[in-house]
Amino acid sequence: MTELRRDPITREWVIIAGERSKRPGYLKKKEDKKAEEKTIQDETVNCPFCPGNENKTPPEIRVDPERKPANGPGWKVRVVANRYPALGIDKDFTDGVDRKLGQQKIGVNLAMEAYGAHEVIIESPDHNILFEDQPIEQLELILNRFKERLTDLYLNRKMKQFFLFKNHGKEAGASLNHPHSQLMTYAVVPDELKKELNGAKEYYEKERSCIWCAILDQNWMDLIKKDPDTGEPLQTDPFEERMVLKNQSFVVLCPFASIYPYEMHIIPRRHSHFYGNINFQEIKDLAITFKTVIKKLNKALQDIHSESAPYNLALHTSPNLTFREDDPAKFRTIKEDSHWHFEIYPVGVATPGTVERGKGIPINSYSPEFAAKELREAQIEENK
């Protein structure tokens, strides 16, 4: 059983999901090198995401290409329910009973059932291929499945927020090496995302502009520092110094107040609040963008991680505007003030200390200007 519990002081929600402790490798003691190599070999043979092991996962929700019999080999991308879900869709709703999600007060504490979906997108039948090494056509297929699953789950009016993410590498929290992403939906908006949404709304109410569009489109000439006597420009805004790359559809930058070393945000140039609105050209450009920036990240961090750098990848997209239990007025400007984007957080560059874990002000020892310069200049092979 999973449950949402709210901290009575900070009012932040936490998912308590005891079943997830049964995941492969959870709380496992560190192995010596030989034992670790054997574990990797065993995983390759017994991996539930590999072709031939389809019976080791829940039934397919979506598969490409469609084929019969279902739940067998011959696929390129599979979508299945997570075998160890952090959330669960309750039977009453799936049977058509639109039951209100109940909250239970326990003294000063508040809890509610952890209603939601938890799906796995298995990105390739190849156990060892990296995300950035996938053919462009395969990446486009994966990104289209992201769109389809988000759009489909959006139809459930009891799901308020969508969170699509990827953990690459053991250090980043991946319990299996086989390339995959995950999609979770919540009946509440996570607290950190709520801060982002509220900040965007406040900016829009003051400036009548989306803050992400303002970041990408602001008039740099107005921000140039000038000599008070001569009027000559002294220093330009460092936005260009924080840019990793830009193409027809996206800008990739290290944000001004980066929390993590080499943190990158992939922002669409066309304003849209929901990833489900992504178009054909943007899918193509996003596939190339992912391939490029992750390869650049690997190159920039090769002295720390000799092979593929571990990272977390997260999609930020707007809440469900048809959520049945909410006040529609809360979201009246969200189509204008919210702007979907992906965020990449490299892992293992710096270890969080007490300041970060104890809710002090985070310390980032790598300036975004320094990180962006390294990423821009990282030489990689042309995309294939």
LUMBA-540062 format. One record per residue (C-alpha): x, y, z; residue number from 1. Coordinates in nm, 4 decimals. Each point is the difference from the previous one (the first is absolute). Example, Ala and Ser with C-alpha at 12.3 -4.5 7.8 and 13.67 -1.06 7.14 Angstrom:
px=1.2300	py=-0.4500	pz=0.7800	resi=1
px=0.1370	py=0.3440	pz=-0.0660	resi=2
END
This chain:
px=0.0000	py=0.0000	pz=0.0000	resi=1
px=0.1253	py=0.3475	pz=-0.0848	resi=2
px=-0.1030	py=0.3178	pz=0.1727	resi=3
px=0.0490	py=0.3748	pz=-0.0332	resi=4
px=0.0997	py=0.1654	pz=0.3267	resi=5
px=0.0351	py=0.3722	pz=0.0614	resi=6
px=0.2587	py=0.1486	pz=0.2320	resi=7
px=-0.1993	py=0.2008	pz=0.2594	resi=8
px=0.2669	py=0.2729	pz=0.0147	resi=9
px=0.1154	py=0.0549	pz=-0.3584	resi=10
px=-0.3296	py=-0.1309	pz=-0.1486	resi=11
px=0.2025	py=-0.1929	pz=-0.2590	resi=12
px=-0.1361	py=-0.3297	pz=-0.1315	resi=13
px=0.2022	py=-0.3252	pz=0.0145	resi=14
px=-0.0860	py=-0.3373	pz=-0.1572	resi=15
px=0.0443	py=-0.2940	pz=0.2389	resi=16
px=0.0378	py=-0.3062	pz=-0.2251	resi=17
px=0.1311	py=-0.2962	pz=0.1977	resi=18
px=-0.0417	py=-0.2460	pz=-0.2874	resi=19
px=0.2755	py=0.1760	pz=-0.1955	resi=20
px=0.2598	py=-0.1342	pz=0.2433	resi=21
px=-0.0363	py=-0.3306	pz=-0.1901	resi=22
px=0.1525	py=0.1522	pz=-0.3148	resi=23
px=0.3190	py=-0.1591	pz=-0.1356	resi=24
px=0.3081	py=0.1259	pz=0.1858	resi=25
px=-0.1906	py=0.2089	pz=0.2561	resi=26
px=0.2037	py=0.0415	pz=0.3225	resi=27
px=0.2487	py=-0.2513	pz=-0.1367	resi=28
px=0.3459	py=-0.0102	pz=0.1547	resi=29
px=0.2814	py=0.1304	pz=-0.2176	resi=30
px=0.1618	py=-0.2864	pz=-0.1895	resi=31
px=0.3623	py=-0.0548	pz=-0.0903	resi=32
px=0.0963	py=0.0380	pz=-0.3660	resi=33
px=-0.0341	py=-0.3703	pz=-0.0908	resi=34
px=-0.3373	py=-0.0318	pz=0.1697	resi=35
px=-0.1141	py=0.3194	pz=-0.1694	resi=36
px=0.1010	py=-0.1366	pz=-0.3425	resi=37
px=-0.1942	py=-0.3206	pz=0.0702	resi=38
px=-0.3043	py=0.2048	pz=0.1029	resi=39
px=0.0184	py=0.1885	pz=-0.3312	resi=40
px=0.0209	py=-0.3289	pz=-0.1932	resi=41
px=-0.2950	py=-0.1462	pz=0.1932	resi=42
px=-0.2043	py=0.3134	pz=-0.0632	resi=43
px=0.0663	py=-0.0229	pz=-0.3739	resi=44
px=-0.1324	py=-0.3580	pz=-0.0034	resi=45
px=-0.2937	py=0.0528	pz=0.2360	resi=46
px=-0.0901	py=0.3596	pz=-0.0819	resi=47
px=-0.3825	py=0.0305	pz=-0.0053	resi=48
px=0.0232	py=0.2690	pz=-0.2694	resi=49
px=0.1892	py=-0.2167	pz=-0.2518	resi=50
px=-0.1720	py=-0.1800	pz=-0.2920	resi=51
px=-0.1093	py=-0.3481	pz=0.1016	resi=52
px=-0.0697	py=0.1089	pz=0.3588	resi=53
px=-0.3266	py=0.1806	pz=-0.0714	resi=54
px=-0.1794	py=-0.2272	pz=0.2501	resi=55
px=0.2111	py=0.1569	pz=0.2781	resi=56
px=-0.1765	py=0.3371	pz=-0.0374	resi=57
px=-0.3670	py=0.0952	pz=0.0356	resi=58
px=-0.1982	py=-0.0156	pz=-0.3297	resi=59
px=0.0739	py=0.2564	pz=-0.2692	resi=60
px=-0.1842	py=0.3305	pz=0.0092	resi=61
px=0.1461	py=0.1044	pz=-0.3373	resi=62
px=0.2506	py=-0.1614	pz=-0.2342	resi=63
px=0.1722	py=0.0925	pz=-0.3261	resi=64
px=-0.0584	py=-0.1535	pz=-0.2388	resi=65
px=-0.3339	py=-0.1573	pz=0.0861	resi=66
px=0.0224	py=-0.3784	pz=-0.0447	resi=67
px=-0.1647	py=-0.3263	pz=0.0943	resi=68
px=0.0305	py=-0.1777	pz=0.2259	resi=69
px=0.0425	py=0.2879	pz=0.2448	resi=70
px=0.2640	py=0.0012	pz=0.2741	resi=71
px=0.2580	py=-0.1754	pz=-0.2146	resi=72
px=0.3178	py=0.0870	pz=-0.1954	resi=73
px=0.0121	py=0.2126	pz=-0.3157	resi=74
px=-0.0443	py=0.3453	pz=0.1527	resi=75
px=0.1888	py=0.3312	pz=-0.0126	resi=76
px=-0.1585	py=0.1794	pz=0.2986	resi=77
px=-0.2198	py=-0.1473	pz=0.2739	resi=78
px=-0.2061	py=0.1805	pz=0.2645	resi=79
px=-0.0985	py=-0.2015	pz=0.3088	resi=80
px=-0.1176	py=0.0717	pz=0.3528	resi=81
px=0.2800	py=0.0165	pz=0.2547	resi=82
px=0.0293	py=-0.3326	pz=0.1812	resi=83
px=0.0853	py=0.1866	pz=0.3221	resi=84
px=-0.2247	py=0.3074	pz=-0.0277	resi=85
px=0.0345	py=0.3034	pz=0.2237	resi=86
px=-0.3667	py=0.0759	pz=-0.0776	resi=87
px=-0.3018	py=-0.2040	pz=-0.1037	resi=88
px=-0.3245	py=0.0556	pz=-0.1896	resi=89
px=-0.2735	py=-0.1175	pz=0.2342	resi=90
px=-0.2554	py=-0.2544	pz=-0.1199	resi=91
px=-0.3029	py=0.2213	pz=0.0710	resi=92
px=0.1086	py=0.2529	pz=-0.2603	resi=93
px=0.1041	py=-0.2506	pz=-0.2676	resi=94
px=-0.3406	py=-0.1669	pz=0.0410	resi=95
px=-0.1679	py=0.3311	pz=-0.0779	resi=96
px=-0.0837	py=0.1077	pz=0.3546	resi=97
px=0.1107	py=0.3624	pz=0.0291	resi=98
px=0.0886	py=-0.0135	pz=0.3691	resi=99
px=0.1461	py=0.3049	pz=0.1704	resi=100
px=0.3505	py=-0.0536	pz=0.1339	resi=101
px=-0.0219	py=0.0013	pz=0.3771	resi=102
px=0.2351	py=0.1759	pz=0.2401	resi=103
px=0.0529	py=-0.1290	pz=0.3526	resi=104
px=0.1072	py=0.2209	pz=0.2874	resi=105
px=0.2131	py=-0.1740	pz=0.2626	resi=106
px=0.0664	py=0.2509	pz=0.2782	resi=107
px=0.2004	py=0.2797	pz=-0.1603	resi=108
px=0.0788	py=-0.2234	pz=-0.2988	resi=109
px=-0.1864	py=-0.0351	pz=-0.3292	resi=110
px=0.0037	py=-0.3004	pz=-0.2346	resi=111
px=-0.1804	py=-0.1106	pz=-0.3132	resi=112
px=0.0140	py=-0.2959	pz=-0.2353	resi=113
px=0.2780	py=0.0262	pz=-0.2578	resi=114
px=-0.2241	py=-0.0069	pz=-0.3047	resi=115
px=0.1690	py=0.0204	pz=-0.3394	resi=116
px=0.1684	py=-0.1845	pz=-0.2842	resi=117
px=0.3598	py=-0.1241	pz=0.0000	resi=118
px=0.1150	py=-0.1218	pz=-0.3411	resi=119
px=0.3319	py=-0.1083	pz=-0.1505	resi=120
px=0.0976	py=0.0888	pz=-0.3571	resi=121
px=0.2497	py=-0.2659	pz=-0.1120	resi=122
px=0.1949	py=0.1931	pz=-0.2607	resi=123
px=0.1687	py=-0.2784	pz=-0.1959	resi=124
px=0.0299	py=-0.3791	pz=-0.0229	resi=125
px=0.3800	py=0.0523	pz=0.0208	resi=126
px=0.1047	py=-0.0385	pz=0.3645	resi=127
px=0.3288	py=0.1866	pz=-0.0327	resi=128
px=-0.0770	py=0.2934	pz=-0.2312	resi=129
px=0.0237	py=0.3482	pz=0.1500	resi=130
px=-0.2733	py=0.2597	pz=-0.0466	resi=131
px=0.2383	py=0.2276	pz=-0.1899	resi=132
px=0.1105	py=-0.2863	pz=-0.2276	resi=133
px=-0.3504	py=-0.0881	pz=-0.1153	resi=134
px=-0.0673	py=0.0668	pz=-0.3703	resi=135
px=-0.1837	py=0.3278	pz=-0.0579	resi=136
px=-0.3066	py=-0.1917	pz=-0.1235	resi=137
px=-0.0114	py=-0.1997	pz=0.3249	resi=138
px=0.0307	py=0.3142	pz=0.2117	resi=139
px=-0.2874	py=0.1562	pz=-0.1960	resi=140
px=-0.2089	py=-0.3116	pz=0.0694	resi=141
px=0.0764	py=0.0236	pz=0.3727	resi=142
px=-0.0859	py=0.3712	pz=0.0133	resi=143
px=-0.3263	py=-0.0663	pz=-0.1836	resi=144
px=-0.0882	py=-0.2685	pz=0.2585	resi=145
px=0.0648	py=0.2569	pz=0.2737	resi=146
px=-0.2517	py=0.2255	pz=-0.1721	resi=147
px=-0.2575	py=-0.2758	pz=-0.0501	resi=148
px=0.0100	py=-0.1283	pz=0.3581	resi=149
px=-0.0207	py=0.3496	pz=0.1501	resi=150
px=-0.2924	py=0.0892	pz=-0.2272	resi=151
px=-0.1802	py=-0.3239	pz=0.0824	resi=152
px=0.0432	py=0.0350	pz=0.3762	resi=153
px=-0.1097	py=0.3649	pz=-0.0234	resi=154
px=-0.3506	py=-0.1324	pz=-0.0723	resi=155
px=-0.0234	py=-0.1334	pz=0.3560	resi=156
px=-0.1434	py=0.2935	pz=0.1942	resi=157
px=0.1228	py=-0.1381	pz=0.3327	resi=158
px=0.3626	py=0.0359	pz=-0.1060	resi=159
px=0.1209	py=0.3509	pz=0.0745	resi=160
px=0.3716	py=0.0036	pz=-0.0807	resi=161
px=0.2250	py=-0.1970	pz=-0.2365	resi=162
px=0.3658	py=-0.0785	pz=0.0620	resi=163
px=0.2084	py=-0.1672	pz=-0.2699	resi=164
px=0.3594	py=-0.0777	pz=0.0898	resi=165
px=0.3070	py=-0.2077	pz=-0.0750	resi=166
px=0.2678	py=-0.1216	pz=0.2415	resi=167
px=0.3176	py=-0.0921	pz=-0.1872	resi=168
px=0.2600	py=-0.1953	pz=0.1952	resi=169
px=0.0026	py=-0.1614	pz=0.3436	resi=170
px=0.1192	py=0.3253	pz=0.1579	resi=171
px=-0.3065	py=0.1727	pz=-0.1428	resi=172
px=-0.2406	py=-0.2540	pz=0.1514	resi=173
px=-0.0478	py=-0.2458	pz=-0.2876	resi=174
px=-0.0767	py=-0.3490	pz=0.1338	resi=175
px=0.0448	py=-0.1565	pz=-0.3474	resi=176
px=0.2543	py=0.0881	pz=-0.2692	resi=177
px=-0.2383	py=-0.0744	pz=-0.2891	resi=178
px=-0.0918	py=0.3376	pz=-0.1592	resi=179
px=-0.3355	py=0.1180	pz=0.1302	resi=180
px=-0.1918	py=0.3034	pz=0.1213	resi=181
px=-0.2885	py=0.0274	pz=0.2446	resi=182
px=-0.3264	py=0.1918	pz=0.0130	resi=183
px=-0.1863	py=0.0756	pz=0.3224	resi=184
px=-0.3218	py=0.1915	pz=0.0596	resi=185
px=-0.1127	py=0.1553	pz=0.3270	resi=186
px=-0.3255	py=0.1167	pz=0.1562	resi=187
px=0.1918	py=0.3024	pz=0.1359	resi=188
px=0.2566	py=0.2397	pz=-0.1466	resi=189
px=0.3470	py=-0.0742	pz=0.1481	resi=190
px=0.1212	py=0.2828	pz=0.2207	resi=191
px=0.3116	py=0.0900	pz=-0.1995	resi=192
px=-0.2010	py=0.0196	pz=-0.3221	resi=193
px=-0.2655	py=0.2055	pz=0.1791	resi=194
px=0.2679	py=0.2581	pz=0.0831	resi=195
px=0.0934	py=0.0134	pz=-0.3691	resi=196
px=-0.3635	py=0.0376	pz=-0.1108	resi=197
px=-0.0706	py=0.2708	pz=0.2577	resi=198
px=0.3133	py=0.1908	pz=-0.0998	resi=199
px=-0.0974	py=-0.0168	pz=-0.3663	resi=200
px=-0.3522	py=0.1191	pz=0.0791	resi=201
px=0.1258	py=0.2946	pz=0.2053	resi=202
px=0.2343	py=0.1058	pz=-0.2801	resi=203
px=-0.2804	py=-0.0235	pz=-0.2573	resi=204
px=-0.2393	py=0.2057	pz=0.2135	resi=205
px=0.2630	py=0.2732	pz=0.0270	resi=206
px=0.1548	py=-0.0076	pz=-0.3475	resi=207
px=-0.2722	py=-0.1698	pz=-0.2124	resi=208
px=0.2685	py=-0.2315	pz=-0.1356	resi=209
px=0.1162	py=-0.3568	pz=0.0518	resi=210
px=0.3231	py=0.0059	pz=0.2036	resi=211
px=0.1642	py=-0.2666	pz=-0.2207	resi=212
px=-0.0856	py=0.1952	pz=-0.3137	resi=213
px=0.1445	py=0.3092	pz=0.1676	resi=214
px=0.3220	py=-0.1887	pz=0.0745	resi=215
px=0.0308	py=-0.1081	pz=-0.3643	resi=216
px=-0.1272	py=0.3121	pz=-0.1739	resi=217
px=0.0939	py=0.2978	pz=0.2168	resi=218
px=0.1691	py=0.2961	pz=-0.1685	resi=219
px=0.3660	py=-0.0425	pz=0.0952	resi=220
px=0.0884	py=0.3559	pz=-0.1040	resi=221
px=-0.2130	py=0.1335	pz=0.2846	resi=222
px=0.2063	py=-0.2035	pz=0.2461	resi=223
px=0.3422	py=0.1215	pz=-0.1065	resi=224
px=0.1853	py=0.1853	pz=0.2716	resi=225
px=0.1110	py=0.3433	pz=-0.1258	resi=226
px=0.2622	py=0.2490	pz=0.1053	resi=227
px=-0.1928	py=0.2763	pz=0.1831	resi=228
px=0.2163	py=0.2725	pz=-0.1600	resi=229
px=0.0413	py=-0.1144	pz=-0.3603	resi=230
px=-0.2971	py=-0.2319	pz=-0.0392	resi=231
px=0.2300	py=-0.2627	pz=-0.1497	resi=232
px=-0.0852	py=-0.3644	pz=0.0715	resi=233
px=0.2136	py=-0.1589	pz=0.2722	resi=234
px=-0.1350	py=-0.3523	pz=0.0460	resi=235
px=-0.2689	py=-0.1992	pz=-0.1721	resi=236
px=-0.2454	py=-0.2268	pz=0.1773	resi=237
px=0.1604	py=-0.3442	pz=0.0430	resi=238
px=-0.2969	py=-0.1893	pz=-0.1475	resi=239
px=0.2085	py=-0.1061	pz=-0.3008	resi=240
px=0.2662	py=-0.1242	pz=0.2424	resi=241
px=-0.2542	py=-0.2352	pz=0.1583	resi=242
px=-0.1306	py=-0.1375	pz=-0.3307	resi=243
px=0.1099	py=-0.3521	pz=-0.0962	resi=244
px=-0.1687	py=-0.0118	pz=-0.3406	resi=245
px=-0.3035	py=0.1166	pz=-0.1943	resi=246
px=-0.1775	py=-0.1273	pz=-0.3094	resi=247
px=-0.3235	py=0.0623	pz=-0.1863	resi=248
px=-0.2200	py=-0.1229	pz=0.2864	resi=249
px=0.2013	py=0.0014	pz=0.3250	resi=250
px=0.2456	py=0.1921	pz=0.2136	resi=251
px=0.2161	py=-0.1906	pz=0.2483	resi=252
px=0.1518	py=0.2009	pz=0.2812	resi=253
px=0.1529	py=-0.0298	pz=0.3442	resi=254
px=-0.2470	py=0.2038	pz=0.2080	resi=255
px=0.1101	py=0.3245	pz=0.1675	resi=256
px=-0.0544	py=-0.1423	pz=0.3511	resi=257
px=0.1026	py=-0.3610	pz=-0.0693	resi=258
px=-0.0289	py=-0.2209	pz=0.3072	resi=259
px=0.2007	py=-0.2912	pz=-0.1425	resi=260
px=0.3377	py=0.0064	pz=-0.1792	resi=261
px=-0.0513	py=-0.0224	pz=-0.3791	resi=262
px=-0.3798	py=0.0186	pz=0.0410	resi=263
px=-0.1689	py=0.0592	pz=-0.3370	resi=264
px=-0.3504	py=0.1086	pz=-0.1013	resi=265
px=-0.1356	py=-0.0858	pz=-0.3456	resi=266
px=-0.2614	py=0.2664	pz=-0.0801	resi=267
px=-0.2231	py=0.0054	pz=-0.3102	resi=268
px=0.0102	py=0.3297	pz=-0.1883	resi=269
px=-0.3711	py=-0.0267	pz=-0.0793	resi=270
px=-0.2135	py=0.0769	pz=0.3033	resi=271
px=-0.2102	py=-0.2922	pz=0.1252	resi=272
px=-0.1092	py=-0.1022	pz=0.3492	resi=273
px=-0.0392	py=-0.3750	pz=-0.0663	resi=274
px=0.2438	py=-0.2493	pz=-0.1530	resi=275
px=-0.2958	py=-0.1695	pz=-0.1707	resi=276
px=-0.0098	py=0.2991	pz=-0.2379	resi=277
px=0.3452	py=-0.0754	pz=-0.1447	resi=278
px=-0.0039	py=-0.0141	pz=-0.3814	resi=279
px=0.1721	py=-0.2151	pz=-0.2616	resi=280
px=0.2938	py=0.2349	pz=-0.0622	resi=281
px=0.0585	py=0.0533	pz=0.3707	resi=282
px=0.0142	py=-0.3771	pz=0.0558	resi=283
px=0.2711	py=-0.0275	pz=-0.2674	resi=284
px=0.1975	py=0.2924	pz=0.1431	resi=285
px=-0.0382	py=-0.1242	pz=0.3575	resi=286
px=0.1420	py=-0.3425	pz=-0.0935	resi=287
px=0.3105	py=0.1680	pz=-0.1463	resi=288
px=0.0220	py=0.2345	pz=0.2988	resi=289
px=-0.0013	py=-0.2839	pz=0.2534	resi=290
px=0.2598	py=-0.1957	pz=-0.1947	resi=291
px=0.2265	py=0.3051	pz=-0.0229	resi=292
px=-0.0177	py=0.1340	pz=0.3560	resi=293
px=0.0397	py=-0.3377	pz=0.1712	resi=294
px=0.3031	py=-0.0807	pz=-0.2158	resi=295
px=0.1430	py=0.3401	pz=0.0888	resi=296
px=-0.0669	py=-0.0709	pz=0.3672	resi=297
px=0.1866	py=-0.3318	pz=-0.0266	resi=298
px=0.2940	py=0.1785	pz=-0.1638	resi=299
px=0.0110	py=0.2820	pz=0.2543	resi=300
px=-0.0081	py=-0.2438	pz=0.2944	resi=301
px=0.2256	py=-0.2706	pz=-0.1425	resi=302
px=0.2646	py=0.0619	pz=0.2687	resi=303
px=-0.2628	py=-0.0737	pz=0.2682	resi=304
px=-0.1985	py=-0.2689	pz=-0.1825	resi=305
px=0.2117	py=-0.1938	pz=-0.2476	resi=306
px=-0.3045	py=-0.1356	pz=-0.1833	resi=307
px=-0.3546	py=0.1376	pz=0.0015	resi=308
px=-0.0670	py=0.2722	pz=0.2574	resi=309
px=-0.2933	py=-0.0787	pz=0.2333	resi=310
px=-0.2832	py=0.2496	pz=-0.0012	resi=311
px=-0.3640	py=0.0614	pz=0.0847	resi=312
px=-0.2306	py=0.1300	pz=-0.2718	resi=313
px=-0.3379	py=0.1541	pz=0.0858	resi=314
px=-0.2850	py=0.1471	pz=-0.2032	resi=315
px=-0.1735	py=0.3068	pz=0.1442	resi=316
px=-0.3481	py=0.0339	pz=-0.1487	resi=317
px=-0.3242	py=0.1628	pz=0.1150	resi=318
px=-0.2616	py=-0.1589	pz=0.2274	resi=319
px=-0.3203	py=-0.1549	pz=-0.1332	resi=320
px=-0.2344	py=0.2913	pz=-0.0705	resi=321
px=-0.3042	py=-0.2305	pz=0.0267	resi=322
px=0.0884	py=-0.1329	pz=0.3479	resi=323
px=-0.3409	py=-0.0743	pz=0.1564	resi=324
px=0.0638	py=0.1105	pz=0.3590	resi=325
px=0.1741	py=0.3302	pz=-0.0599	resi=326
px=-0.1061	py=0.3609	pz=-0.0466	resi=327
px=0.0332	py=0.0835	pz=-0.3734	resi=328
px=0.0832	py=0.3595	pz=0.0949	resi=329
px=0.3362	py=-0.1195	pz=0.1304	resi=330
px=0.1038	py=-0.0862	pz=-0.3547	resi=331
px=-0.1608	py=0.2875	pz=-0.1876	resi=332
px=0.3309	py=0.1307	pz=-0.1410	resi=333
px=0.2040	py=-0.3193	pz=-0.0056	resi=334
px=-0.0155	py=-0.0353	pz=-0.3795	resi=335
px=0.1706	py=0.3385	pz=-0.0201	resi=336
px=0.2360	py=-0.0087	pz=0.2998	resi=337
px=0.1228	py=-0.3638	pz=0.0018	resi=338
px=0.2574	py=-0.1307	pz=-0.2498	resi=339
px=0.0894	py=-0.3692	pz=-0.0183	resi=340
px=0.3685	py=-0.0920	pz=-0.0041	resi=341
px=0.2450	py=-0.2756	pz=0.0911	resi=342
px=0.2610	py=0.0290	pz=0.2745	resi=343
px=0.3200	py=-0.2088	pz=0.0226	resi=344
px=0.1828	py=-0.0389	pz=0.3315	resi=345
px=0.3415	py=-0.1729	pz=-0.0233	resi=346
px=0.0780	py=-0.2258	pz=0.2972	resi=347
px=0.3324	py=-0.0622	pz=0.1716	resi=348
px=0.1694	py=0.3306	pz=-0.0868	resi=349
px=-0.0456	py=0.1343	pz=0.3518	resi=350
px=-0.1481	py=-0.1711	pz=0.3060	resi=351
px=-0.2828	py=0.1844	pz=0.1793	resi=352
px=0.0993	py=0.0940	pz=0.3547	resi=353
px=-0.1829	py=0.1065	pz=0.3133	resi=354
px=-0.0747	py=0.3448	pz=-0.1445	resi=355
px=-0.1964	py=-0.1554	pz=-0.2875	resi=356
px=-0.1613	py=-0.2858	pz=0.1937	resi=357
px=-0.0723	py=0.2167	pz=0.3040	resi=358
px=-0.1968	py=0.2535	pz=-0.2070	resi=359
px=0.2659	py=0.2691	pz=-0.0010	resi=360
px=0.0712	py=0.2012	pz=-0.3153	resi=361
px=0.1515	py=-0.2419	pz=-0.2559	resi=362
px=0.3662	py=0.0536	pz=-0.0897	resi=363
px=0.1016	py=-0.0598	pz=-0.3623	resi=364
px=0.3790	py=0.0023	pz=-0.0387	resi=365
px=-0.0205	py=-0.0039	pz=-0.3816	resi=366
px=-0.1318	py=0.3242	pz=-0.1473	resi=367
px=-0.2523	py=-0.0451	pz=-0.2825	resi=368
px=0.2193	py=0.2153	pz=-0.2240	resi=369
px=0.2963	py=-0.2336	pz=0.0595	resi=370
px=-0.2116	py=-0.3123	pz=-0.0537	resi=371
px=-0.1647	py=0.1336	pz=-0.3175	resi=372
px=0.3394	py=0.0941	pz=-0.1485	resi=373
px=0.1307	py=-0.3531	pz=0.0573	resi=374
px=-0.3138	py=-0.1545	pz=-0.1459	resi=375
px=-0.0005	py=0.2319	pz=-0.3029	resi=376
px=0.3617	py=-0.0744	pz=-0.0769	resi=377
px=-0.0223	py=-0.3756	pz=0.0571	resi=378
px=0.0840	py=-0.1651	pz=-0.3347	resi=379
px=-0.2227	py=-0.2935	pz=-0.0921	resi=380
px=-0.0649	py=-0.2093	pz=-0.3086	resi=381
px=-0.2760	py=0.1227	pz=-0.2276	resi=382
px=-0.3441	py=-0.1415	pz=0.0750	resi=383
px=-0.0821	py=-0.3216	pz=-0.1823	resi=384
END
